């Protein structure tokens, strides 16, 4: 019912806007006449003043008064019938009024019937927010949760809801904050710890930092089978230079994965890349030869990065490998060079600081 009242008010306003100019013609027609009468009365007063100052004679004054009086009478006589209002113009004005009164509401009803939804019930904001979540406006729902958390920062459940959303949106620092808040306020589940570790890893450019490792370890303490924590810890092993241990961890994770696990494909791809890197035959060599081959690969990586280019992940892998090989002096040199090469990347300085702290290379920081 309310919608029809609103439509009636809107239609009335539209008709009034159309009829208002048509009804103002008479008042506008007399504006000039009133001004003329005022002018002629002023002329009569001016004649009397000129006569008193002897600027004109009595005969001239009488003639001027007569002429001004005639003009004043003509102007006063215009009140009986405004100029420009003829029978034909009056008919046109009435026809325009009738057309506006009939066509505007009819046109509005036709347009609404064709494109509107007269049978659809009202949907106020409160009802939309309580509807099926799959049909809610996602941005509206996220804003609602964020507003709630701003007023209730200790709501761990709310933080646990919004944290995965931030992670999917690529807002890794916000996701890390949200997961940490969820854990702090009573939602310390394995998934929350694993999510915190993933957010910290992604915010560091894909490097499994010491803080991320601690989060993954906490997740495995609560759930030793947590696939996300196991996957990222295997990546951490790879970044440490332990490709064999990383591949073995990934194989075990795949062997225990459910048949329809959505993350299994990512694990297979990572394992395939590791196995392709080992296809050169390093694993088949004797232990001493393996060490020499690994050292040669690390030196080749160092030479490539020193020449130019390289991502944060490449530099991290090189520094970790040099530490594993016992060459901390080379690792410190690589750390200094990495700082210079990656100075323009927002996440690089913090990630390199964490790496130096973890590998006891912090004294090399400038």
C-alpha positions in Angstrom: 0.0 0.0 0.0 2.8 2.4 0.8 4.3 2.1 -2.7 1.0 3.3 -4.2 0.8 6.3 -1.9 4.3 7.2 -3.0 3.4 6.8 -6.6 0.3 9.1 -6.1 2.4 11.8 -4.6 5.0 11.6 -7.3 2.3 11.7 -10.0 0.7 14.7 -8.4 4.0 16.5 -8.2 4.7 15.8 -11.9 1.2 17.1 -13.0 1.6 20.2 -10.8 4.9 21.0 -12.5 3.2 20.8 -15.9 0.1 22.8 -15.0 1.9 25.6 -13.0 3.2 27.5 -16.0 -0.2 27.2 -17.8 -2.0 28.8 -14.8 0.4 31.8 -14.6 -0.4 33.4 -18.0 -3.0 35.8 -16.6 -0.9 37.2 -13.8 2.0 37.7 -16.1 -0.2 39.5 -18.7 -0.9 42.4 -16.2 2.6 42.9 -14.9 3.4 45.5 -17.6 0.0 47.3 -17.1 0.7 47.9 -13.4 4.1 49.3 -14.2 2.5 51.7 -16.8 0.0 53.1 -14.3 2.8 53.8 -11.8 4.7 55.6 -14.5 1.8 57.8 -15.6 1.0 58.8 -12.0 4.7 59.8 -11.7 4.3 61.9 -14.8 1.4 63.8 -13.3 3.4 64.6 -10.2 6.3 65.7 -12.4 4.1 68.1 -14.3 2.9 69.7 -11.1 6.5 70.2 -9.9 7.5 71.7 -13.3 4.6 74.2 -13.1 5.5 75.2 -9.5 9.1 76.0 -10.6 7.8 77.9 -13.6 9.5 75.6 -16.1 6.3 75.3 -18.1 3.2 77.5 -18.5 -0.3 76.8 -17.3 -1.5 76.0 -20.8 1.3 73.6 -21.4 0.7 72.0 -18.0 -3.0 71.4 -18.8 -2.2 69.8 -22.1 0.4 67.5 -20.5 -2.1 66.6 -17.7 -4.7 65.7 -20.3 -2.3 63.5 -22.3 -1.0 61.7 -19.1 -4.6 61.2 -17.9 -5.6 59.6 -21.3 -2.7 57.2 -21.0 -3.6 56.4 -17.4 -7.2 55.7 -18.3 -6.1 53.4 -21.1 -3.8 51.4 -18.8 -6.6 51.2 -16.2 -9.0 50.0 -18.8 -6.8 47.0 -19.6 -7.9 45.3 -16.3 -11.2 44.2 -17.9 -9.5 42.0 -20.4 -5.9 40.9 -20.6 -4.1 41.1 -23.9 -3.3 37.8 -25.6 -6.1 35.8 -23.9 -8.3 34.6 -26.8 -10.9 31.9 -27.0 -8.5 29.7 -29.0 -5.6 30.1 -26.6 -7.9 29.3 -23.7 -9.0 26.1 -25.4 -5.4 25.2 -26.0 -4.6 25.7 -22.4 -7.5 23.6 -21.2 -6.6 20.8 -23.7 -3.0 20.9 -22.4 -4.2 20.6 -18.8 -6.5 17.7 -19.7 -3.7 15.9 -21.5 -1.3 16.3 -18.5 -4.0 15.0 -16.1 -4.7 11.9 -18.1 -1.5 10.9 -19.9 1.0 11.3 -17.1 -0.6 8.8 -14.7 -1.4 6.4 -17.6 2.1 6.5 -18.9 3.6 6.0 -15.4 1.3 2.9 -14.8 2.2 1.4 -18.2 6.0 1.8 -17.6 5.8 0.4 -14.1 3.7 -2.5 -15.3 6.2 -3.4 -18.1 9.5 -3.0 -16.1 8.5 -3.0 -12.4 7.6 -5.7 -10.0 4.2 -4.8 -8.5 3.7 -8.2 -7.1 7.1 -8.3 -5.3 6.9 -7.7 -1.5 9.0 -5.0 0.2 12.6 -6.1 1.1 13.8 -3.8 3.9 17.5 -4.0 4.9 16.9 -6.1 8.0 15.1 -8.7 6.0 17.8 -8.9 3.4 20.5 -9.4 6.1 18.5 -12.3 7.6 17.9 -14.0 4.2 19.7 -17.0 2.8 23.5 -16.1 2.9 24.0 -17.4 -0.6 21.7 -14.7 -1.9 23.0 -11.8 0.2 25.0 -8.9 -1.2 28.5 -10.0 -0.4 29.9 -6.5 0.0 27.0 -5.6 2.3 27.5 -8.6 4.4 31.2 -8.0 4.7 30.6 -4.4 5.7 28.1 -5.5 8.3 30.6 -7.9 9.9 33.3 -5.3 9.8 31.0 -2.8 11.5 30.1 -5.3 14.1 33.8 -6.1 14.8 34.7 -2.4 15.1 32.1 -2.2 17.9 32.9 -5.7 19.4 36.6 -6.3 18.9 36.6 -9.3 21.3 34.2 -11.3 19.1 36.4 -14.2 18.2 33.7 -15.9 16.1 33.3 -12.8 14.0 37.1 -12.6 13.4 37.1 -16.3 12.4 34.4 -15.6 9.8 36.1 -12.6 8.2 39.7 -13.8 8.2 39.3 -16.4 5.3 37.4 -13.7 3.3 40.4 -11.4 3.6 42.7 -14.3 2.6 40.7 -15.0 -0.6 40.7 -11.3 -1.4 44.5 -11.1 -1.2 44.4 -8.9 1.9 47.1 -11.0 3.6 48.0 -8.6 6.4 44.4 -8.0 7.2 43.9 -11.8 7.2 46.8 -12.3 9.5 45.4 -9.7 11.9 42.0 -11.3 11.8 43.3 -14.9 12.4 45.4 -13.6 15.3 42.4 -11.8 16.8 40.2 -15.0 16.4 42.9 -17.1 18.2 43.3 -14.4 20.9 39.6 -14.4 21.6 38.8 -18.0 22.0 38.7 -19.4 18.4 42.1 -21.2 18.6 41.3 -24.0 16.2 43.8 -25.9 14.0 42.4 -24.1 10.9 42.8 -20.7 12.6 46.5 -21.4 13.3 47.1 -22.8 9.8 45.3 -19.8 8.3 47.5 -17.4 10.3 50.6 -19.3 9.1 49.4 -19.1 5.4 48.6 -15.4 5.7 52.0 -14.7 7.2 53.7 -16.7 4.4 51.8 -14.9 1.6 52.4 -11.5 3.1 56.1 -12.3 3.1 56.0 -13.1 -0.6 55.7 -16.8 -0.3 58.5 -17.3 2.2 57.7 -19.6 5.2 59.0 -17.3 7.9 59.8 -18.3 11.5 56.5 -16.8 12.7 54.6 -18.7 10.0 56.4 -21.9 11.0 55.3 -21.4 14.6 51.7 -21.0 13.5 51.8 -24.2 11.4 53.4 -26.0 14.4 50.6 -24.9 16.6 48.1 -26.2 14.1 49.8 -29.6 14.0 49.9 -29.7 17.8 46.1 -29.5 17.7 45.6 -31.6 14.6 48.6 -33.6 13.4 46.8 -34.3 10.1 46.1 -30.7 9.2 46.8 -30.6 5.4 47.4 -26.9 5.1 50.0 -26.8 7.9 51.8 -29.9 6.5 51.9 -28.5 3.0 53.4 -25.2 4.0 55.9 -26.8 6.3 57.0 -29.0 3.3 57.5 -25.8 1.3 59.6 -24.5 4.3 61.8 -27.6 4.0 62.3 -27.0 0.3 63.2 -23.3 1.0 65.7 -24.6 3.6 67.4 -26.6 0.8 66.0 -30.0 2.0 64.3 -30.9 -1.3 64.4 -34.6 -0.5 62.6 -34.1 2.9 60.1 -31.8 1.2 59.2 -34.3 -1.5 58.8 -37.1 1.0 56.5 -34.9 3.1 54.4 -34.1 0.1 54.2 -37.8 -0.9 53.0 -38.7 2.5 50.4 -35.9 2.4 49.1 -37.2 -0.9 49.0 -40.8 0.2 46.7 -39.8 3.2 44.6 -37.3 1.2 40.9 -38.1 0.6 40.0 -39.0 -3.0 38.1 -35.7 -3.5 40.4 -33.4 -1.6 40.3 -30.0 -3.3 43.9 -29.2 -2.3 45.4 -32.5 -3.7 46.1 -31.0 -7.2 48.3 -28.2 -5.7 50.3 -30.8 -3.8 50.8 -32.9 -6.9 52.0 -29.9 -8.9 54.5 -29.0 -6.2 55.8 -32.5 -5.9 56.1 -32.8 -9.7 58.3 -29.6 -9.7 60.5 -31.0 -7.0 60.9 -34.3 -8.8 61.7 -32.5 -12.0 64.5 -30.5 -10.3 66.0 -33.8 -9.0 65.8 -35.4 -12.4 69.5 -34.5 -13.0 70.4 -37.6 -11.0 71.6 -36.0 -7.8 69.5 -38.4 -5.7 71.3 -41.4 -7.3 74.8 -40.2 -6.3 76.8 -41.2 -3.4 76.5 -39.0 -0.3 79.8 -37.2 -1.0 79.0 -36.7 -4.6 75.5 -35.5 -3.6 77.0 -32.9 -1.4 79.3 -31.7 -4.2 76.4 -31.7 -6.7 74.2 -29.7 -4.3 77.0 -27.2 -3.7 77.4 -26.8 -7.4 73.7 -26.1 -7.8 73.8 -23.5 -5.0 76.8 -21.8 -6.5 75.1 -21.7 -9.9 72.0 -20.1 -8.2 74.3 -17.6 -6.5 76.0 -16.7 -9.7 72.7 -16.2 -11.5 71.3 -14.0 -8.7 74.4 -11.9 -8.5 74.3 -11.2 -12.2 70.8 -9.7 -11.8 67.1 -10.4 -11.2 65.8 -13.0 -8.7 62.6 -12.9 -6.6 62.4 -12.9 -2.8 61.8 -16.6 -2.9 65.0 -17.2 -4.9 67.1 -15.2 -2.6 65.6 -16.9 0.5 66.3 -20.3 -1.0 69.9 -19.3 -1.8 70.6 -17.9 1.7 69.0 -21.0 3.4 71.0 -23.4 1.2 74.3 -21.6 2.0 73.6 -21.9 5.7 72.7 -25.6 5.3 76.0 -26.1 3.5 77.8 -24.4 6.5 78.9 -21.3 4.5 77.5 -18.5 6.7 79.9 -16.0 5.3 78.5 -16.5 1.8 75.0 -16.4 3.3 75.7 -13.0 4.9 77.0 -11.6 1.6 73.9 -12.9 -0.2 71.7 -11.3 2.5 73.4 -7.9 2.0 73.0 -8.2 -1.8 69.4 -9.3 -1.5 68.6 -6.2 0.6 70.0 -4.0 -2.1 68.3 -5.8 -5.0 64.8 -6.1 -3.3 64.8 -2.7 -1.6 61.8 -1.5 -3.7 59.6 -4.5 -2.8 57.3 -3.7 0.2 57.4 -7.1 1.9 61.1 -7.9 1.2 62.8 -5.9 4.0 60.7 -7.4 6.8 61.0 -10.9 5.3 64.8 -10.6 5.1 65.0 -9.3 8.7 63.0 -12.4 9.8 65.2 -14.7 7.8 68.4 -13.1 9.3 66.9 -13.5 12.8 66.0 -17.1 12.1 69.3 -18.1 10.7 71.4 -16.1 13.1 72.6 -13.8 10.4 71.2 -10.6 11.9 74.7 -9.1 12.5 75.0 -8.8 8.8 72.1 -6.3 8.6 73.2 -2.8 7.7 
